[in-house]
Amino acid sequence: MSTITTSDGTEIFYKDWGPKDATPIVFHHGWPLSADDWDNQMLFFLDEGYRVIAHDRRGHGRSSQTDTGNEMDTYAADVAALTAALDLKGAIHVGHSTGGGEVARYVARAEPGRVAKAVLIGAVPPVMVKKDSNPEGLPLEVFDGFRKALVANRAQFYIDVPTGPFYGFNRDGATVSQGLIDNWWRQGMMGGAKAHFDCIKAFSETDFTEDLKAIDVPVLVMHGTDDQIVPIDDSARKAIDLLRHGTLKTYDGLPHGMCATHPDVVNPDLLAFIAE
């Protein structure tokens, strides 16, 4: 397996496919998944001639099951270490859900020349939790419920999420894929319970407002209007107003996990933005 070791001794697993002199696309997965969640997109862009890279966030997938550093500053530092180790320049960073927060924090702080563009898909920025400065957010009790369910029976929780709201399989008329559900569970159970527990705070309470304001490269914001995990009105529709060079593209009726349920819709739009 390909890994790098960060300054605190954490091993970060990554995939790196395609010509090393091609434009690199770096994919950042959501909670509590792994680089495998991007298999469809990585194969698609590999076929288009790009270099495609995806890592397992610390505590997730095949990376170290860390009990510390499970927060956005360290996640972004891990990405910086990976991009330095691979000497990536002019890369496009694509983040889904929690990975979108990771992208925002990394890109806002990246060394000059490292990043050409960014994409936020069903992403958590600016901030998810309800507070005085974000009264439309989700109550803290929602995320406390996630933590309680994880501690009580993580294996069952990781069946319930993809079976229900993540892919919109709880909607009338939805075409349910048992394979997607099983693969979500498989990826989730590969990671560490402590890291996943901590990451709930990271994705729900981290405020990315200043990160979004600081980003000075083109950013495509993609979001399904029926996203039951990260509601569009308190995320994408706010994020676009904070970005200097942002474009918002919404998808009527599509769910949070639309990269997996509708790659035939998402991939061409990603390609058009990346190639322009």
C-alpha beads as a LAMMPS data file, in Angstrom:
LAMMPS data file: protein, C-alpha beads

276 atoms
275 bonds

1 atom types
1 bond types

-500.0 500.0 xlo xhi
-500.0 500.0 ylo yhi
-500.0 500.0 zlo zhi

Masses

1 110.0

Atoms # bond

1 1 1 0.000 0.000 0.000
2 1 1 1.111 3.570 -0.694
3 1 1 1.361 5.659 2.473
4 1 1 3.014 8.777 3.803
5 1 1 3.857 9.362 7.453
6 1 1 2.898 12.714 8.948
7 1 1 4.846 14.671 11.551
8 1 1 2.930 13.005 14.412
9 1 1 3.595 9.506 13.073
10 1 1 0.198 8.944 11.432
11 1 1 0.230 6.825 8.291
12 1 1 -2.005 8.205 5.545
13 1 1 -2.994 5.758 2.824
14 1 1 -3.465 7.072 -0.705
15 1 1 -4.092 5.962 -4.285
16 1 1 -2.219 7.652 -7.124
17 1 1 -3.215 6.533 -10.609
18 1 1 -2.345 7.824 -14.054
19 1 1 0.467 9.747 -15.763
20 1 1 2.573 11.620 -13.235
21 1 1 2.917 14.572 -15.629
22 1 1 -0.853 14.905 -16.155
23 1 1 -3.070 17.429 -14.360
24 1 1 -3.691 16.018 -10.859
25 1 1 -7.178 15.742 -9.371
26 1 1 -7.263 15.080 -5.627
27 1 1 -10.460 13.616 -4.158
28 1 1 -11.467 14.107 -0.496
29 1 1 -14.080 11.696 0.870
30 1 1 -16.933 12.210 3.308
31 1 1 -17.473 10.838 6.813
32 1 1 -16.987 7.978 7.736
33 1 1 -15.882 6.663 4.358
34 1 1 -12.592 6.240 2.483
35 1 1 -10.882 6.913 -0.820
36 1 1 -12.930 4.018 -2.236
37 1 1 -15.995 6.251 -2.274
38 1 1 -14.455 7.964 -5.322
39 1 1 -13.833 4.831 -7.403
40 1 1 -16.324 5.839 -10.102
41 1 1 -14.921 9.350 -10.488
42 1 1 -11.306 8.175 -10.353
43 1 1 -11.848 5.639 -13.138
44 1 1 -13.753 8.229 -15.186
45 1 1 -11.050 10.876 -14.946
46 1 1 -8.251 8.359 -15.358
47 1 1 -9.846 7.455 -18.688
48 1 1 -9.891 11.157 -19.579
49 1 1 -6.119 11.321 -19.146
50 1 1 -5.855 12.872 -15.692
51 1 1 -3.730 11.856 -12.738
52 1 1 -6.167 10.897 -9.974
53 1 1 -5.334 10.782 -6.264
54 1 1 -7.445 9.975 -3.226
55 1 1 -6.433 9.421 0.377
56 1 1 -8.043 7.912 3.437
57 1 1 -8.395 10.656 6.040
58 1 1 -6.647 9.869 9.334
59 1 1 -8.790 7.495 11.360
60 1 1 -10.619 6.364 8.217
61 1 1 -10.141 3.455 5.839
62 1 1 -6.584 2.128 5.697
63 1 1 -4.947 5.095 7.436
64 1 1 -3.908 4.951 11.104
65 1 1 -6.798 4.686 13.557
66 1 1 -5.837 7.867 15.349
67 1 1 -7.187 8.927 18.719
68 1 1 -5.877 12.499 18.313
69 1 1 -5.745 15.068 15.534
70 1 1 -9.242 14.277 14.333
71 1 1 -10.135 17.878 13.500
72 1 1 -10.003 20.137 10.461
73 1 1 -6.675 21.872 11.052
74 1 1 -4.887 18.528 11.247
75 1 1 -6.871 17.084 8.338
76 1 1 -5.724 20.036 6.212
77 1 1 -2.143 19.627 7.435
78 1 1 -2.262 15.965 6.418
79 1 1 -3.380 17.003 2.928
80 1 1 -0.552 19.536 2.769
81 1 1 1.902 16.782 3.707
82 1 1 0.513 14.511 0.994
83 1 1 0.611 17.172 -1.716
84 1 1 4.174 18.065 -0.724
85 1 1 5.275 14.433 -0.755
86 1 1 3.805 13.962 -4.236
87 1 1 4.923 17.477 -5.275
88 1 1 1.515 18.294 -6.727
89 1 1 1.238 21.578 -8.603
90 1 1 -1.793 23.112 -10.249
91 1 1 -4.037 20.435 -8.736
92 1 1 -7.830 20.389 -8.666
93 1 1 -9.181 19.434 -5.236
94 1 1 -12.635 17.839 -5.112
95 1 1 -14.329 17.349 -1.753
96 1 1 -17.625 15.717 -0.803
97 1 1 -19.431 16.465 2.459
98 1 1 -16.790 16.479 5.238
99 1 1 -14.211 16.321 2.475
100 1 1 -15.571 19.631 1.208
101 1 1 -14.693 21.194 4.537
102 1 1 -11.244 19.653 4.323
103 1 1 -10.817 21.120 0.835
104 1 1 -11.915 24.579 1.972
105 1 1 -9.484 24.606 4.883
106 1 1 -6.585 23.206 2.828
107 1 1 -7.077 25.381 -0.252
108 1 1 -7.365 28.535 1.852
109 1 1 -3.921 27.793 3.321
110 1 1 -2.178 26.043 0.421
111 1 1 1.254 27.042 -0.836
112 1 1 1.124 29.240 -3.951
113 1 1 0.968 27.160 -7.112
114 1 1 -0.299 23.989 -5.452
115 1 1 -4.004 24.486 -6.302
116 1 1 -5.631 25.526 -9.584
117 1 1 -9.309 24.923 -8.810
118 1 1 -11.591 23.406 -6.181
119 1 1 -14.962 21.658 -6.147
120 1 1 -17.311 21.361 -3.180
121 1 1 -19.978 18.651 -3.537
122 1 1 -22.728 18.346 -0.918
123 1 1 -20.184 20.072 1.274
124 1 1 -20.517 21.150 4.910
125 1 1 -19.199 24.775 4.648
126 1 1 -19.812 27.397 5.855
127 1 1 -20.990 25.695 9.100
128 1 1 -23.623 23.071 9.880
129 1 1 -24.537 23.524 13.539
130 1 1 -27.152 25.995 14.724
131 1 1 -25.746 28.916 16.718
132 1 1 -26.296 32.634 17.121
133 1 1 -24.393 33.435 13.925
134 1 1 -26.059 30.544 12.059
135 1 1 -29.674 30.363 13.279
136 1 1 -30.749 28.270 10.272
137 1 1 -28.333 25.470 11.156
138 1 1 -29.097 22.013 12.497
139 1 1 -29.490 21.798 16.291
140 1 1 -26.553 20.372 18.231
141 1 1 -28.902 17.644 19.421
142 1 1 -28.886 16.188 15.889
143 1 1 -25.148 15.593 16.077
144 1 1 -25.383 14.400 19.666
145 1 1 -27.760 11.797 18.260
146 1 1 -25.130 10.727 15.741
147 1 1 -22.604 10.290 18.550
148 1 1 -25.044 8.351 20.687
149 1 1 -25.919 5.999 17.814
150 1 1 -22.241 5.457 16.986
151 1 1 -21.378 4.522 20.563
152 1 1 -24.452 2.319 21.039
153 1 1 -24.090 0.243 17.847
154 1 1 -21.780 1.615 15.198
155 1 1 -22.341 -1.335 12.861
156 1 1 -26.118 -0.817 12.838
157 1 1 -25.772 2.968 12.531
158 1 1 -23.603 2.444 9.464
159 1 1 -26.395 0.415 7.893
160 1 1 -29.131 2.887 8.787
161 1 1 -27.452 5.968 7.290
162 1 1 -26.955 4.682 3.721
163 1 1 -30.231 2.760 3.776
164 1 1 -32.040 5.985 4.576
165 1 1 -31.081 9.621 4.023
166 1 1 -27.535 9.470 2.594
167 1 1 -28.553 8.196 -0.838
168 1 1 -32.206 9.217 -0.599
169 1 1 -33.249 5.580 -0.500
170 1 1 -35.920 6.545 2.038
171 1 1 -37.787 8.545 -0.626
172 1 1 -40.845 7.123 -2.390
173 1 1 -39.913 5.659 -5.747
174 1 1 -36.177 5.559 -5.038
175 1 1 -34.165 2.870 -6.829
176 1 1 -32.361 1.220 -3.931
177 1 1 -28.893 -0.254 -4.479
178 1 1 -27.973 -2.826 -1.864
179 1 1 -24.431 -2.725 -3.219
180 1 1 -24.070 0.959 -2.365
181 1 1 -25.450 0.341 1.113
182 1 1 -23.075 -2.572 1.716
183 1 1 -20.100 -0.628 0.357
184 1 1 -20.889 2.344 2.620
185 1 1 -20.981 -0.032 5.610
186 1 1 -17.747 -1.730 4.511
187 1 1 -15.882 1.562 4.225
188 1 1 -17.234 2.891 7.496
189 1 1 -16.332 -0.193 9.498
190 1 1 -12.743 -0.088 8.204
191 1 1 -12.120 3.102 10.165
192 1 1 -11.619 3.774 13.857
193 1 1 -14.548 4.445 16.195
194 1 1 -12.706 7.167 18.153
195 1 1 -11.709 9.048 15.002
196 1 1 -15.227 8.792 13.600
197 1 1 -16.704 10.001 16.879
198 1 1 -14.386 13.024 16.913
199 1 1 -15.024 13.771 13.255
200 1 1 -18.717 14.406 13.936
201 1 1 -17.687 17.528 15.866
202 1 1 -15.217 18.448 13.128
203 1 1 -17.741 18.366 10.307
204 1 1 -20.659 19.859 12.228
205 1 1 -19.101 22.608 14.342
206 1 1 -16.124 23.863 12.314
207 1 1 -16.795 27.312 10.853
208 1 1 -15.326 27.656 7.345
209 1 1 -16.514 31.212 6.713
210 1 1 -13.042 32.753 6.699
211 1 1 -11.644 29.859 4.650
212 1 1 -14.204 30.418 1.914
213 1 1 -13.464 34.141 1.872
214 1 1 -9.730 33.478 1.563
215 1 1 -9.893 31.093 -1.405
216 1 1 -8.620 32.847 -4.541
217 1 1 -9.081 30.122 -7.189
218 1 1 -12.216 29.139 -9.135
219 1 1 -14.582 26.997 -7.070
220 1 1 -17.520 24.945 -8.340
221 1 1 -20.192 24.291 -5.710
222 1 1 -22.426 21.303 -6.558
223 1 1 -25.371 20.361 -4.368
224 1 1 -28.539 18.272 -4.593
225 1 1 -31.761 20.034 -3.612
226 1 1 -32.919 16.912 -1.718
227 1 1 -29.756 16.590 0.359
228 1 1 -31.039 15.292 3.697
229 1 1 -27.596 15.213 5.345
230 1 1 -26.296 18.702 4.482
231 1 1 -29.355 20.829 3.642
232 1 1 -28.634 23.058 0.656
233 1 1 -30.078 26.289 2.045
234 1 1 -27.648 26.362 4.972
235 1 1 -24.607 25.239 3.013
236 1 1 -24.169 25.725 -0.728
237 1 1 -26.514 28.714 -0.975
238 1 1 -24.518 30.466 1.752
239 1 1 -21.077 29.298 0.654
240 1 1 -21.470 30.748 -2.820
241 1 1 -21.900 34.235 -1.372
242 1 1 -18.580 33.951 0.480
243 1 1 -16.450 32.754 -2.441
244 1 1 -14.575 35.235 -4.637
245 1 1 -14.711 33.063 -7.740
246 1 1 -17.561 30.650 -7.085
247 1 1 -20.127 28.998 -9.353
248 1 1 -23.166 27.235 -7.895
249 1 1 -24.772 24.313 -9.718
250 1 1 -27.787 22.678 -8.110
251 1 1 -29.370 19.320 -8.921
252 1 1 -33.112 19.069 -8.525
253 1 1 -34.139 16.183 -6.287
254 1 1 -30.703 14.621 -5.999
255 1 1 -29.455 13.280 -2.637
256 1 1 -26.334 13.811 -0.557
257 1 1 -24.563 10.840 -2.121
258 1 1 -25.264 11.903 -5.689
259 1 1 -21.717 11.114 -6.889
260 1 1 -22.561 7.447 -6.321
261 1 1 -26.234 7.447 -7.298
262 1 1 -25.914 9.742 -10.344
263 1 1 -22.322 9.672 -11.635
264 1 1 -23.654 9.999 -15.180
265 1 1 -24.927 13.457 -14.202
266 1 1 -22.120 14.580 -11.894
267 1 1 -19.049 13.421 -13.830
268 1 1 -19.649 15.383 -17.060
269 1 1 -20.230 18.577 -15.076
270 1 1 -17.040 17.978 -13.114
271 1 1 -15.131 17.405 -16.342
272 1 1 -16.513 20.555 -17.946
273 1 1 -15.357 22.672 -14.983
274 1 1 -11.962 21.017 -14.701
275 1 1 -11.237 21.176 -18.424
276 1 1 -12.326 24.775 -19.018

Bonds

1 1 1 2
2 1 2 3
3 1 3 4
4 1 4 5
5 1 5 6
6 1 6 7
7 1 7 8
8 1 8 9
9 1 9 10
10 1 10 11
11 1 11 12
12 1 12 13
13 1 13 14
14 1 14 15
15 1 15 16
16 1 16 17
17 1 17 18
18 1 18 19
19 1 19 20
20 1 20 21
21 1 21 22
22 1 22 23
23 1 23 24
24 1 24 25
25 1 25 26
26 1 26 27
27 1 27 28
28 1 28 29
29 1 29 30
30 1 30 31
31 1 31 32
32 1 32 33
33 1 33 34
34 1 34 35
35 1 35 36
36 1 36 37
37 1 37 38
38 1 38 39
39 1 39 40
40 1 40 41
41 1 41 42
42 1 42 43
43 1 43 44
44 1 44 45
45 1 45 46
46 1 46 47
47 1 47 48
48 1 48 49
49 1 49 50
50 1 50 51
51 1 51 52
52 1 52 53
53 1 53 54
54 1 54 55
55 1 55 56
56 1 56 57
57 1 57 58
58 1 58 59
59 1 59 60
60 1 60 61
61 1 61 62
62 1 62 63
63 1 63 64
64 1 64 65
65 1 65 66
66 1 66 67
67 1 67 68
68 1 68 69
69 1 69 70
70 1 70 71
71 1 71 72
72 1 72 73
73 1 73 74
74 1 74 75
75 1 75 76
76 1 76 77
77 1 77 78
78 1 78 79
79 1 79 80
80 1 80 81
81 1 81 82
82 1 82 83
83 1 83 84
84 1 84 85
85 1 85 86
86 1 86 87
87 1 87 88
88 1 88 89
89 1 89 90
90 1 90 91
91 1 91 92
92 1 92 93
93 1 93 94
94 1 94 95
95 1 95 96
96 1 96 97
97 1 97 98
98 1 98 99
99 1 99 100
100 1 100 101
101 1 101 102
102 1 102 103
103 1 103 104
104 1 104 105
105 1 105 106
106 1 106 107
107 1 107 108
108 1 108 109
109 1 109 110
110 1 110 111
111 1 111 112
112 1 112 113
113 1 113 114
114 1 114 115
115 1 115 116
116 1 116 117
117 1 117 118
118 1 118 119
119 1 119 120
120 1 120 121
121 1 121 122
122 1 122 123
123 1 123 124
124 1 124 125
125 1 125 126
126 1 126 127
127 1 127 128
128 1 128 129
129 1 129 130
130 1 130 131
131 1 131 132
132 1 132 133
133 1 133 134
134 1 134 135
135 1 135 136
136 1 136 137
137 1 137 138
138 1 138 139
139 1 139 140
140 1 140 141
141 1 141 142
142 1 142 143
143 1 143 144
144 1 144 145
145 1 145 146
146 1 146 147
147 1 147 148
148 1 148 149
149 1 149 150
150 1 150 151
151 1 151 152
152 1 152 153
153 1 153 154
154 1 154 155
155 1 155 156
156 1 156 157
157 1 157 158
158 1 158 159
159 1 159 160
160 1 160 161
161 1 161 162
162 1 162 163
163 1 163 164
164 1 164 165
165 1 165 166
166 1 166 167
167 1 167 168
168 1 168 169
169 1 169 170
170 1 170 171
171 1 171 172
172 1 172 173
173 1 173 174
174 1 174 175
175 1 175 176
176 1 176 177
177 1 177 178
178 1 178 179
179 1 179 180
180 1 180 181
181 1 181 182
182 1 182 183
183 1 183 184
184 1 184 185
185 1 185 186
186 1 186 187
187 1 187 188
188 1 188 189
189 1 189 190
190 1 190 191
191 1 191 192
192 1 192 193
193 1 193 194
194 1 194 195
195 1 195 196
196 1 196 197
197 1 197 198
198 1 198 199
199 1 199 200
200 1 200 201
201 1 201 202
202 1 202 203
203 1 203 204
204 1 204 205
205 1 205 206
206 1 206 207
207 1 207 208
208 1 208 209
209 1 209 210
210 1 210 211
211 1 211 212
212 1 212 213
213 1 213 214
214 1 214 215
215 1 215 216
216 1 216 217
217 1 217 218
218 1 218 219
219 1 219 220
220 1 220 221
221 1 221 222
222 1 222 223
223 1 223 224
224 1 224 225
225 1 225 226
226 1 226 227
227 1 227 228
228 1 228 229
229 1 229 230
230 1 230 231
231 1 231 232
232 1 232 233
233 1 233 234
234 1 234 235
235 1 235 236
236 1 236 237
237 1 237 238
238 1 238 239
239 1 239 240
240 1 240 241
241 1 241 242
242 1 242 243
243 1 243 244
244 1 244 245
245 1 245 246
246 1 246 247
247 1 247 248
248 1 248 249
249 1 249 250
250 1 250 251
251 1 251 252
252 1 252 253
253 1 253 254
254 1 254 255
255 1 255 256
256 1 256 257
257 1 257 258
258 1 258 259
259 1 259 260
260 1 260 261
261 1 261 262
262 1 262 263
263 1 263 264
264 1 264 265
265 1 265 266
266 1 266 267
267 1 267 268
268 1 268 269
269 1 269 270
270 1 270 271
271 1 271 272
272 1 272 273
273 1 273 274
274 1 274 275
275 1 275 276
